[in-house]
Amino acid sequence: MPLGDSITHGDGGYASYRYWLAKRLDQAGVAYDFVGSMQGSYRGTPRFTDFDGDHEGHSGWRADQILTGLSYWLQKNPADIVLLHIGSNDLLQGQDIDETAVEIEMIIRGLQSRQPGIVILVAQVIPGKPIRAQVKQLNRLLPDVVGRTHSEQQPVLLVDQWTGFDDRVHTYDGLHATESGEKRIARRWYEALQALPAVSATMPQ
């Protein structure tokens, strides 16, 4: 389940990271099924439609809003693995950074309570021009969030989407990814997925 805000949702005319991730998984021979109640992109038609477009990306949503939807979404679309990228809109709206980290932890625990055995990949959020400093502070809190929620039965793993992502180069408006940004995000998710035993076991030997 790709879960989060507009970075997951994608914008009209753009592919979204989900497309490039799907193509990487296809090329690697990985069996997968994206799940979620959403299809397509936020404004207009996505650039490509020849992939599994199910997702749970909600443009403009904060962490607390994502939290309210978990029960319904997982009931309709149980997920073995969640890719979570959330927090940008909280900071854009002036929410306290510590409070945002607490809500991200609540999302993780909410997923765990509803889906036994779930694996959660938590992104250190990509930078955005208006909130670069705030995002950096939030990302510093996320390793502790992951450490508190991780267990062998329900792994929670940190995925560094921040390092190397330049909002001056990899976004078209200071916040949302261009194709090069989408591909960079997809590559980081793919590398994290590749390290999971359940995923690597499906790859051709």
GUSE-36833 format. One record per residue (C-alpha): residue number from 1; residue in one letter; z, x, y. Coordinates in Angstrom, 1 decimal, m for minus. Each point is the difference from the previous one (the first is absolute). Example, Ala and Ser with C-alpha at 12.3 -4.5 7.8 and 13.67 -1.06 7.14 Angstrom:
BEGIN
  num  residu       Z       X       Y
    1       a     7.8    12.3    m4.5
    2       s    m0.7     1.4     3.4
end
This chain:
BEGIN
  num  residu       Z       X       Y
    1       m     0.0     0.0     0.0
    2       p    m1.1     1.6     3.3
    3       l     2.8    m1.3     2.3
    4       g     0.5     0.3     3.7
    5       d    m1.6    m0.6     3.4
    6       s    m3.5     0.6     1.5
    7       i    m0.3     3.5    m1.6
    8       t    m0.1    m1.9    m3.3
    9       h    m1.8    m3.1     1.3
   10       g    m2.9     1.9     1.6
   11       d    m2.1    m1.1     3.0
   12       g    m3.4    m1.7     0.0
   13       g    m2.9     2.4    m0.4
   14       y     2.3     2.6    m1.6
   15       a     0.4     0.7    m3.7
   16       s     3.8     0.2     0.0
   17       y     1.8     2.8    m2.0
   18       r     0.0    m2.5    m2.9
   19       y    m3.7     0.4    m0.5
   20       w     0.0     3.8    m0.1
   21       l     3.0    m0.1    m2.3
   22       a    m1.7    m2.4    m2.4
   23       k    m3.1     2.3    m0.1
   24       r     2.2     3.0    m0.8
   25       l     1.7    m1.9    m2.8
   26       d    m3.4    m1.2    m1.3
   27       q    m1.4     3.5     0.0
   28       a     3.1     1.3    m1.9
   29       g    m0.4    m2.7    m2.6
   30       v     3.4    m1.5     0.8
   31       a     0.6    m3.6    m1.1
   32       y     1.6    m2.0     2.9
   33       d     0.2    m3.4     1.6
   34       f     0.9    m0.3     3.6
   35       v     2.1    m3.2     0.6
   36       g     1.1    m2.1     3.0
   37       s    m0.6    m3.3     1.7
   38       m    m2.3     1.5     2.6
   39       q    m3.7     0.8     0.0
   40       g    m2.3     1.8     2.4
   41       s     0.9     1.4     3.4
   42       y     1.7    m1.2     3.2
   43       r    m2.9    m0.6     2.4
   44       g    m3.3    m0.7    m1.5
   45       t    m1.6     1.2    m3.2
   46       p     1.0     3.3    m1.7
   47       r    m2.6     2.7    m0.1
   48       f    m0.2    m0.1    m3.8
   49       t     0.8    m2.8    m2.5
   50       d    m0.9     1.6    m3.3
   51       f     3.6     0.7    m1.1
   52       d     3.2    m1.8    m0.9
   53       g     1.0    m1.3     3.4
   54       d     3.4    m1.6    m0.8
   55       h     2.8     1.3     2.1
   56       e     3.1    m0.9     2.0
   57       g    m0.8     1.5     3.3
   58       h     1.0    m2.1     3.1
   59       s    m1.2     1.3     3.3
   60       g     2.6     0.0     2.7
   61       w     2.9    m0.6    m2.3
   62       r     3.4     1.8     0.2
   63       a     2.1     1.1    m2.9
   64       d     2.3    m3.1     0.3
   65       q    m3.0    m2.3    m0.2
   66       i    m1.2     1.8    m3.2
   67       l     3.4    m0.5    m1.4
   68       t    m0.2    m3.8     0.3
   69       g    m3.2    m0.1    m2.1
   70       l     1.1     2.1    m3.0
   71       s     1.3    m2.8    m2.3
   72       y    m3.1    m2.2     0.4
   73       w    m2.5     2.9    m0.3
   74       l     1.6     1.6    m3.1
   75       q     0.3    m3.4    m1.7
   76       k    m3.7    m0.6     0.5
   77       n    m1.1     3.5    m0.6
   78       p     2.4     2.2    m2.0
   79       a    m0.5     3.7     0.7
   80       d     0.7     3.1    m2.0
   81       i    m0.6     2.3     2.9
   82       v     0.4    m0.6     3.8
   83       l    m1.6     2.1     2.7
   84       l     2.2    m0.6     3.1
   85       h    m1.0     1.0     3.5
   86       i     2.1    m1.8     2.6
   87       g     1.9     0.6     3.2
   88       s    m2.6     0.6     2.8
   89       n     0.2    m3.5     1.4
   90       d     3.7     0.1     0.1
   91       l    m0.1     3.1     2.1
   92       l    m2.8    m1.4     2.2
   93       q     2.2    m3.0     0.7
   94       g     2.9     2.2     1.0
   95       q     2.2    m0.5    m3.0
   96       d     2.8     2.5    m0.7
   97       i    m1.2     2.8    m2.3
   98       d     3.1    m0.1    m2.2
   99       e    m0.3    m3.7    m0.3
  100       t    m3.7     0.3    m1.1
  101       a     1.1     2.5    m2.7
  102       v     2.6    m2.4    m1.2
  103       e    m2.6    m2.8    m0.3
  104       i    m2.3     2.3    m2.0
  105       e     2.8     0.7    m2.4
  106       m     0.6    m3.8    m0.3
  107       i    m3.7    m0.4    m0.9
  108       i     0.3     2.6    m2.7
  109       r     3.2    m1.6    m1.4
  110       g    m1.6    m3.5     0.3
  111       l    m3.0     1.2    m2.1
  112       q     2.3     1.6    m2.6
  113       s     2.1    m3.1    m0.3
  114       r    m3.0    m2.2    m0.7
  115       q    m2.1     2.3    m2.2
  116       p     1.7     2.0    m2.8
  117       g    m1.5     3.4    m0.5
  118       i    m2.0     0.0     3.2
  119       v    m1.2     3.3     1.5
  120       i     0.0     0.2     3.8
  121       l    m1.9     2.6     2.0
  122       v     1.4     0.1     3.5
  123       a    m2.2     1.5     2.8
  124       q     1.3     2.2     2.7
  125       v    m1.9    m2.0     2.7
  126       i    m3.2     1.3     1.6
  127       p     0.4     1.0     3.7
  128       g    m1.1    m2.3     2.8
  129       k    m0.6     1.2     3.5
  130       p     2.4    m2.4     1.8
  131       i     2.8     0.5    m2.6
  132       r    m0.5     3.5    m1.3
  133       a     3.5     1.2     0.8
  134       q     1.6    m3.1    m1.4
  135       v    m2.0     0.1    m3.2
  136       k     1.0     3.6    m0.5
  137       q     3.7    m1.0     0.2
  138       l    m0.5    m2.9    m2.4
  139       n    m1.7     2.3    m2.5
  140       r     2.9     2.4     0.1
  141       l     2.3    m2.9    m1.2
  142       l    m2.3    m1.1    m2.9
  143       p     0.9     2.9    m2.5
  144       d     3.6    m1.3     0.1
  145       v    m1.2    m3.6    m0.5
  146       v    m2.0     1.1    m3.0
  147       g     2.9     2.0    m1.4
  148       r     2.4    m2.9     0.2
  149       t    m2.4    m2.4    m1.8
  150       h    m1.7     2.2    m2.6
  151       s     0.9    m0.2    m3.6
  152       e    m1.6     0.9    m3.3
  153       q    m0.4    m3.6    m0.8
  154       q    m1.5    m0.9     3.4
  155       p    m1.5     3.1     1.5
  156       v    m0.3     0.1     3.8
  157       l    m2.2     2.9     1.2
  158       l    m0.8     1.3     3.5
  159       v    m3.6     0.4     1.0
  160       d    m0.7     2.2     3.1
  161       q    m2.6    m1.9     1.9
  162       w     1.1     1.7     3.3
  163       t    m0.8     3.7    m0.5
  164       g    m3.6     0.8     0.9
  165       f    m0.8    m3.4     1.4
  166       d    m1.1     0.3     3.6
  167       d     0.0    m3.2     2.0
  168       r    m2.5     1.6     2.4
  169       v    m2.5     0.6    m2.8
  170       h     0.8    m2.4    m2.8
  171       t     0.4    m3.2     2.0
  172       y    m2.3    m1.9     2.2
  173       d     2.7    m1.4     2.3
  174       g     3.0     2.3    m0.4
  175       l     1.4    m2.2    m2.8
  176       h    m2.6    m1.2    m2.5
  177       a    m2.0     2.3    m2.4
  178       t    m3.6     1.0     0.3
  179       e    m1.9     0.7    m3.2
  180       s     1.3     3.6    m0.1
  181       g     3.6    m1.4     0.5
  182       e    m0.5    m2.6    m2.7
  183       k    m1.2     2.7    m2.4
  184       r     2.9     2.2     0.8
  185       i     2.5    m2.8    m0.7
  186       a    m1.8    m0.9    m3.2
  187       r     0.1     3.6    m1.2
  188       r     3.8     0.2     0.6
  189       w     0.6    m3.2    m1.9
  190       y    m2.3     1.1    m2.8
  191       e     1.8     3.4    m0.4
  192       a     3.3    m1.8    m0.2
  193       l    m1.3    m2.5    m2.6
  194       q    m1.6     2.8    m2.0
  195       a     3.4     1.5    m0.4
  196       l     1.4    m3.1    m1.6
  197       p     0.1     0.1    m3.9
  198       a    m1.1    m3.6    m0.3
  199       v    m3.1     0.8     2.1
  200       s    m0.9     3.4    m1.3
  201       a     0.2    m1.3    m3.6
  202       t    m3.0    m2.3     0.8
  203       m    m2.2     2.8     1.2
  204       p    m2.6     1.3    m2.5
  205       q     1.2     3.2    m1.6
end
